[in-house]
């Protein structure tokens, strides 16, 4: 199996692959691709490509819709970098509360002067701030990162309100029972001294924090954005800063407009930039690719449904990607039965317009049967794995 690397991937992750795999940035016609930040929208995709794994959470650099049409599974690694981002959010809140950056720059400017200690004591009040203990934090989005931030902030003595209309059962189990739940932005933002955003960037969330949302916030709020820059309407943000609604905006996604803006603390995308996080993401991405290539199992895909039948033990496993429409599965199984092939085990899952069917057979399927399955209307891709 050939794995193409579009970015530098931690060796710890690459060690997941055994000697039957080849990993390199120079591979042509790969079976799978591992990527971090490289832009893939304009890159050609070879017909043999089966999977793309993003060593991170966001997949905006990957043409997910086009991959779905070609039967290419796109994986991400939710939660693998959650702790690193959580720590940066806490750092951002502290930087927004205490003028540490201004104080450090002031001290740097004292180089060569006499009586530095006296000068520092005389002027330190210019950089005084407030504590986060006892303040209210609103967490928008209670996924892997949002839950960690909410729990950690509560442990630091903050009152925490969470809002997520799509919170998963798994995330809900991990959320401290002390976290208050809001049923809308309007119900949580007027109370919040701090607001942190943890939602994915998509068509629905682009410009999500806009003029109307800023109008819900109380004056002097401190806003953290460690999700994606485009989630915040920057024109509306600058107006909110000017009006005193936003006291500090901490963003991990600087651009030309945010550089040296008053009351903006711009961090150079360091949220997940830790050695531990990069290793965790690489290992998780590699494990998902290997399991898919060897067993056909799908875990943490952003385009195809989760579907898992464990390690292949029978002679043949047939994997079919298809439209989520009636009668396709029955047509496929009829083709299997027509050739007197026995289905020992089966799993079918759907996700919006797409579905995935796994069939374990007692004997190997022949090429003619597989071609007949590919010819069924609505089938996107048929792959077979032999034991």
C-alpha positions in Angstrom: 0.0 0.0 0.0 1.2 3.5 -0.9 0.6 6.5 1.4 1.4 10.0 0.0 2.4 12.6 2.6 1.4 16.2 1.6 2.8 17.6 4.8 5.4 16.6 7.4 3.8 13.9 9.5 5.0 12.9 12.9 7.2 9.7 12.7 5.2 8.4 15.7 2.2 8.3 13.4 4.0 6.8 10.5 5.2 4.0 12.7 1.7 2.7 12.7 2.3 1.4 9.2 4.2 -1.9 8.9 6.7 -2.9 6.2 3.9 -3.6 3.7 3.3 0.2 3.4 5.3 2.8 1.6 5.1 6.4 2.9 6.6 9.3 1.1 5.9 12.8 -0.2 7.1 11.6 -3.7 4.6 8.8 -4.2 2.6 8.8 -7.4 -0.9 7.1 -7.6 -1.2 6.6 -3.9 -3.8 4.4 -2.2 -4.3 7.0 0.5 -3.1 10.5 1.4 -2.1 12.0 4.8 -2.4 15.8 5.1 -2.3 18.6 7.6 -2.6 22.0 6.1 -1.8 21.6 2.4 -4.6 22.9 0.1 -6.0 20.0 -1.9 -8.8 21.6 -3.9 -6.7 22.1 -7.1 -4.6 18.9 -6.7 -5.4 16.0 -9.1 -6.7 12.8 -7.6 -5.7 9.5 -9.1 -8.4 6.8 -9.7 -6.8 4.4 -7.3 -7.1 6.9 -4.3 -9.2 5.4 -1.6 -8.8 7.7 1.4 -7.6 11.0 2.6 -6.8 11.5 6.3 -6.5 15.0 7.8 -4.2 15.0 10.8 -6.4 17.5 12.6 -10.1 18.4 12.9 -10.9 20.9 10.1 -11.2 19.7 6.5 -11.6 23.0 4.7 -8.4 22.3 2.7 -9.9 19.1 1.3 -12.6 19.0 -1.5 -14.9 16.8 0.5 -17.9 16.9 -1.9 -15.8 15.9 -4.9 -14.2 13.1 -2.9 -17.7 11.8 -1.9 -18.7 11.6 -5.6 -15.5 9.6 -6.3 -15.9 7.2 -3.4 -13.0 8.6 -1.5 -13.3 8.5 2.3 -12.2 11.6 4.1 -11.1 11.1 7.7 -10.3 13.7 10.4 -9.0 13.3 13.9 -11.6 14.9 16.3 -10.3 15.2 19.8 -6.7 14.3 19.1 -5.6 17.9 19.5 -8.3 18.9 21.9 -6.1 19.3 25.0 -3.6 21.5 23.1 -6.4 23.8 21.9 -8.0 23.9 25.4 -4.8 25.1 26.9 -4.5 27.8 24.3 -8.0 29.0 25.0 -7.2 29.3 28.7 -4.0 31.1 27.7 -6.1 33.5 25.5 -8.5 34.2 28.3 -5.6 35.1 30.7 -4.0 37.3 28.0 -7.2 39.1 27.5 -7.7 39.6 31.2 -4.2 40.6 32.3 -2.2 42.8 30.0 0.8 40.5 30.1 1.8 41.2 26.5 1.8 45.0 27.1 3.7 44.6 30.3 6.4 42.4 28.7 6.8 44.8 25.8 7.1 47.7 28.3 9.9 45.9 30.1 11.7 45.1 26.8 11.7 48.9 26.2 13.6 49.5 29.4 16.8 47.9 28.1 19.8 50.1 28.8 18.0 52.3 31.4 19.0 52.6 35.0 16.7 51.8 37.9 14.6 49.3 36.0 13.2 47.8 39.2 11.9 51.3 40.4 10.5 52.0 36.9 8.6 48.7 36.9 7.1 49.3 40.3 6.1 52.9 39.3 4.4 51.9 36.1 3.0 48.4 36.7 -0.5 49.7 37.3 -0.7 50.6 33.6 -0.9 46.9 32.9 -3.2 45.8 35.7 -6.1 43.5 34.7 -8.8 41.4 36.1 -9.1 37.8 37.3 -11.1 35.2 35.5 -12.3 33.5 38.7 -15.9 34.4 39.3 -16.5 35.5 35.7 -19.0 33.9 33.4 -17.8 32.0 30.3 -20.1 31.2 27.4 -18.9 28.2 25.4 -20.4 28.0 21.9 -20.0 24.4 20.7 -19.6 21.5 23.0 -17.6 19.0 21.0 -14.3 17.5 22.1 -12.6 20.9 22.6 -15.6 22.8 23.9 -16.2 20.2 26.6 -12.6 20.3 27.8 -12.6 24.1 27.9 -15.9 24.2 29.8 -14.7 21.7 32.4 -11.3 23.4 32.8 -12.8 26.9 33.2 -15.2 25.6 35.8 -12.3 24.1 37.7 -10.6 27.6 37.7 -13.7 29.0 39.4 -15.6 30.4 36.4 -19.3 30.2 36.0 -19.8 28.3 32.7 -22.7 28.3 30.3 -22.7 26.0 27.2 -24.7 26.1 24.1 -24.8 23.4 21.4 -28.0 22.3 19.7 -26.2 19.3 18.2 -24.3 18.1 21.3 -23.5 14.4 21.1 -24.3 11.9 23.8 -20.6 11.1 24.2 -19.8 14.8 24.7 -22.7 15.2 27.1 -21.4 12.4 29.3 -18.0 14.1 29.6 -19.5 17.5 30.4 -19.4 18.5 34.1 -22.9 18.5 35.7 -22.0 22.0 37.0 -22.1 23.5 33.5 -25.3 25.4 32.8 -27.0 24.6 29.5 -28.4 27.4 27.3 -31.0 26.9 24.6 -29.9 29.7 22.4 -27.3 32.3 21.9 -29.7 35.0 23.1 -30.0 33.0 26.4 -26.3 32.9 27.2 -24.5 35.9 25.6 -26.0 38.7 27.7 -24.5 37.0 30.8 -21.0 36.3 29.5 -17.8 38.1 30.4 -16.0 35.7 28.1 -17.2 34.0 25.0 -15.3 31.1 23.3 -16.2 29.6 19.9 -15.9 25.9 19.1 -17.9 25.2 16.0 -16.7 23.9 12.6 -16.5 26.2 9.6 -19.1 25.4 7.0 -21.7 27.3 4.9 -23.9 27.6 8.0 -21.3 29.0 10.3 -19.4 31.3 8.0 -19.9 34.8 9.6 -21.8 33.1 12.4 -20.7 35.7 14.9 -22.1 38.7 13.2 -23.7 42.1 14.0 -26.8 40.6 15.4 -24.8 38.3 17.7 -22.6 41.1 18.9 -25.7 43.0 19.8 -26.6 40.2 22.2 -23.3 40.5 24.1 -22.8 42.7 27.1 -20.2 45.5 26.9 -16.7 44.7 27.7 -16.9 41.0 26.6 -13.7 39.1 25.7 -14.1 36.9 22.6 -11.9 33.8 21.9 -11.8 32.3 18.4 -9.7 29.2 18.2 -12.0 27.5 15.6 -11.6 29.3 12.3 -11.2 33.0 11.4 -14.1 33.1 9.0 -16.6 32.2 11.7 -16.4 35.8 12.9 -17.6 38.6 10.7 -14.6 40.9 10.9 -16.3 44.1 9.9 -18.9 43.5 12.5 -16.2 42.7 15.0 -14.2 45.9 14.4 -17.5 47.9 14.9 -18.1 46.0 18.1 -14.6 46.9 19.3 -15.2 50.5 18.4 -18.5 50.6 20.3 -16.9 48.9 23.4 -18.9 45.8 23.1 -15.8 43.7 22.6 -13.0 44.6 25.0 -10.5 42.0 23.6 -10.6 39.7 20.6 -8.2 36.7 20.8 -7.8 34.9 17.5 -5.6 32.1 16.4 -6.1 33.1 12.7 -4.4 36.4 11.9 -4.8 38.1 8.5 -4.0 41.4 7.1 -7.0 43.0 8.7 -6.2 41.7 12.2 -2.6 42.6 12.4 -2.0 45.4 14.9 -5.7 46.1 15.3 -6.5 47.8 18.6 -7.8 45.3 21.2 -7.0 42.3 19.0 -4.5 39.7 20.3 -3.5 37.7 17.2 -1.8 34.4 17.7 0.0 32.6 14.8 -2.3 29.5 14.7 -0.7 27.8 17.6 -3.8 26.1 19.0 -2.8 22.6 18.1 0.9 23.2 17.6 2.3 21.0 20.3 4.5 18.0 19.9 1.9 15.9 21.7 -0.9 17.1 19.6 0.9 16.5 16.3 1.8 13.0 17.4 -1.8 12.2 18.6 -3.3 13.4 15.3 -0.8 11.5 13.2 -1.3 8.3 15.1 -5.1 8.6 14.9 -5.1 9.4 11.2 -2.7 6.5 10.4 -4.8 4.0 12.4 -7.9 5.1 10.6 -6.3 4.8 7.1 -4.8 1.4 7.9 -8.1 0.0 9.3 -10.0 1.2 6.2 -7.4 -0.1 3.7 -7.1 -3.5 5.4 -10.6 -4.1 6.8 -12.9 -1.5 5.1 -13.9 -0.1 8.5 -14.8 3.6 8.6 -14.3 5.6 11.8 -14.3 9.4 12.0 -15.2 10.1 8.4 -16.6 13.5 7.5 -18.4 12.3 4.4 -19.3 8.6 4.7 -21.1 6.9 7.6 -19.3 5.2 10.5 -19.4 1.4 9.7 -17.3 -1.2 11.5 -17.2 -5.0 11.1 -13.9 -5.6 12.9 -10.9 -7.5 11.5 -11.6 -9.5 8.3 -11.6 -13.2 9.1 -13.5 -14.7 6.2 -12.2 -15.1 2.7 -13.8 -12.0 1.2 -15.2 -8.7 2.2 -17.0 -6.6 -0.4 -17.3 -2.8 0.3 -19.9 -0.8 -1.6 -20.3 3.0 -1.5 -23.7 4.0 -2.9 -26.5 6.5 -2.8 -28.9 6.3 0.1 -31.9 5.3 -2.0 -34.4 2.4 -1.8 -33.7 -1.1 -3.2 -29.9 -0.8 -3.8 -29.0 -3.1 -1.0 -31.5 -5.7 -2.2 -30.1 -5.5 -5.7 -26.6 -6.1 -4.5 -27.5 -9.0 -2.3 -29.5 -10.6 -5.2 -26.4 -10.4 -7.3 -24.4 -12.2 -4.6 -27.1 -14.9 -4.2 -27.3 -15.4 -8.0 -23.7 -16.6 -7.9 -24.5 -18.9 -5.0 -22.3 -16.9 -2.7 -23.2 -16.9 1.0 -23.3 -13.7 3.0 -22.0 -14.6 6.4 -22.2 -11.1 7.9 -23.4 -7.7 6.7 -23.5 -4.1 7.8 -25.2 -1.1 6.2 -25.1 2.5 7.3 -26.2 5.8 5.8 -25.3 9.4 6.2 -27.6 11.9 4.5 -27.4 11.1 0.8 -24.6 8.5 1.1 -24.6 4.9 2.3 -22.0 2.2 2.9 -22.5 -1.5 2.8 -20.1 -4.2 4.0 -20.6 -7.8 3.1 -18.5 -10.7 4.4 -18.7 -13.7 2.1 -17.8 -17.4 2.8 -16.0 -17.5 -0.6 -14.3 -15.1 -3.0 -16.5 -13.0 -5.3 -15.5 -13.3 -9.0 -14.8 -10.3 -11.2 -18.1 -10.6 -13.1 -20.1 -10.3 -9.9 -18.2 -7.3 -8.8 -18.6 -5.7 -12.2 -22.4 -6.4 -12.0 -22.5 -4.7 -8.6 -20.7 -1.6 -10.0 -23.3 -1.4 -12.8 -26.2 -1.0 -10.3 -27.6 2.5 -10.5 -26.6 4.5 -7.6 -23.4 2.6 -6.8 -20.4 4.9 -6.5 -17.6 2.5 -5.8 -17.1 -1.3 -5.1 -14.0 -2.5 -3.5 -13.1 -6.0 -2.4 -10.6 -7.2 0.2 -9.4 -10.9 0.2 -8.1 -12.6 3.3 
